Amino acid sequence: MNWRRLLFTLFVAALSVTPLSALAHKESDAYLTLRADPTNDHVMHGQWDIALRDLDYAIGLDANHDGAITWGEVMARREAIEQYALARMEVKGDGITCDMQPTGQKIDEHTDGAYDVILFDAVCDKNIPSKLTVVYKLMYDLDPYHRGIVTIHSGDKIAGAVLGPSNPVASLNLREPDRWGEFKSFMTDGIWHIWTGIDHIMFLLSLLLPAVLIMRRNGPGRQGWRRSGAVAESSGALMALAPSTSRYRWEPVASFWPACLDVIKIVSAFSLSHSITLSLAVLGYVHVPSRLVESGIALSVMVAAFNNVYPLVNKRVWLIAFAFGFIHGLGFASALTGLQLPTGAMVASLGGFSVGVEIGQEAIVLAFLPFAYLLRKTRFYQVVMLRWVSMVIIVIALGWLVQRAFDILIPGFSAILPA
């Protein structure tokens, strides 16, 4: 087996294995807040926001199976909801588990839908200590990607963490909050947000597929493509309008580093713009309806992939990536919706999440680009990867766009549709 065939085998194996976990993923978030009672050292008041879709999946809420969960259906399952949720969370002080006592429920609207709000008291035998341990097991047996954003308030002190099936326990110091620990917790969350977000992965893949190719124009004096008429930069899935796309074709780049430099420019521009809108949205300066954001992300994926099949743009690719980054940043911000933290905690959380998103993004780029470069001259890469994979992405992104923009369920797409 020669080296090209070996690389081909490894490349196909990596592509076939990597998306499997993401295809089954539908983002699942919950928000758990605990506040110390200033008049009673034995009690913390809790609020737990859990998506109705998650509770319906876990214990069943939609009694008549009409696809719409009413307040009456939630109330009919009130005790079941409280028993299910509170049995999957523990608050410990000095090694002693506090007793969970439900006090009420209500419904709240988040950017991604309706949430059931469980109100409860954590009653401890001893005074609430300065260091609490939270054990979080909601959805641990149903969704490996579920995460709970935990925030604990005690006077003017706030501590927080991101917990889930792979990281269910956190020890939080209320007297001296561990900002570095919070940073690392949210950084890990940012990495997984990228790696389990199939729409973001497909957008990156659409940008990367033509990065090792260059578009050439066919001259009128010969049958085939004239090599002397370069019309585009070496990378970029998104390029400025050309009068006749049938006159162009992709050819492999001559060397690795120019292609790598173009990718760096595109990814850097994309990162800068999504960091801007991520910060503005989390801090509350920008509010865009979730349906518009998710529809815009689907449209960006479709356009990026379409350009690989019918090249349209050739200049200032980084500006186009920069523009699309704004809408993706608003999508990232949905992962931190609900955070109400003081400056120090917000900087640690937002900063950690942003760094994690970049690490996850760069990991995908670094894993893909060398393999793509080595396979760039093969028919497999130029036909199967660039054209066929891009066409599959177009179809999937179009399905997402229809579902998100018009709230129409397309059979088969729900398994790969991020929340």
Buried (B, 14 or more C-beta within 10 A) or exposed (E): EEEEEEBBEEBBEEBEEBBEEBEBBBBBBBBBBBBBBEEEEBBBBBBBBBBBBBBBBBEEBBEEEEEEBBEEBBEEBBEBBBEBBBEBBBBBBEEEBBEBEBEEBEBEEBBBEBBBBBBBBBBBEEEBBEBBBBBBBBBBEEBBBBBBBBBBBBEEBBBBBBBBBEBBEBEBBBEEBBBEBBBBBBBBBBBBBBBBBBBBBBBBBBBBBBBBBBBBBBEEEEEEBBEEEBBBBBBBBBBEEBEEEEBBBBBBBEEBEBBBEBBBBBBBBBBBBBBBBBBBBBEEEBEBEBBEBBBBBBBBBBBBBBBBBEBBBBEBBBBBBBBBBBBBBBBBBBBBBBBEBEEEBBBBBBBBBBBBBBBBBBEBBEEBBEBBBBBBBBEBBBEEBBBEBBBEBBEBBBBBBBBBBEEEEEEEBEEBBBB
